[in-house]
Amino acid sequence: MSRLAVYDTMIFFQWAALPKDRQHATVRALYDGSIRLCLSEELIDEVKDVLSRPEISAKAPHLTDDRIKDVLAAALEHADWVANVPKGFTLTAHPDDDHILNLAIAAKVDLLVTWETRLLNLPTDQSADGKRFQELTPNLKIITPKELAQELAK
């Protein structure tokens, strides 16, 4: 049985920036069925925007238009689409992350995979935002790609 997950934009960047034959566990887990992504229009739009920025592509020689198309097609193939994600939560200090957090809430995912410290700290954040997010997602685990790889190897 697949675990449901939301990957933040930087996970997509890593996926697209690496050659096709060299993939992280986050991507291999999609192909082997261990993980099923949850995607929304807002997340896909953000991924497209970030991956198409010249300063981003300058850092990654494998990040081509064709590679981005391939990654997005593969992501959609291994994902459940969540339409009309309610905007029920906001992270006051960083509302740019709200669409990812609201997607995780709406889809009732098991995992949110990210490198963002502010997101990784949410499960123990004692601020009003942190406590509210914890109430909304009592079973959500927020982990790094490295921690996901360790979990999948068990």
C-alpha positions, 0 to 999 in steps of 0.5 A: 500500500502506498503512503500519500505524500506531498513533495515541496518544490525543491524536491522537484528541483532535485528530481529534474536537476539530476540525470534520468539514471541517477535518482533519489529515493524520493523519486524511486519510491514513486516508481516502485509504488511506495509513495503516491504523490498528491498534487494541486494546480498551485503546486504544479504552477510553482514547480513550473515557475521555479524550474523555468527561472534562468538562475535555477537552470544555470545551476543545473546543466541537466535541467532542460525544458524536456527534462522538466516536461518529463518530470512533470509528466512522471509526477502526474502519472504517480499522483492523485490530483486534489482540485480546489484545495481549501485555504483553511490554514496560513503560516503567518510568518511565511504564507508562501508555503500555505498552498503546500500545507493546505494540500497536505491537510486537504489530502490527509497525506502521511508525509510532507517531504521538504528541506525547509527548516520552517516546515520541518519544525512545525510538528514541535512549533509551540506558536499559535500557527504551529499548534493549529497546524498540529491539530489539523494534521495529527498524523502527518510526518514532516521529513527530509528526503534523507529521512524518507530514504531511511524509512523506505529502507526499513 
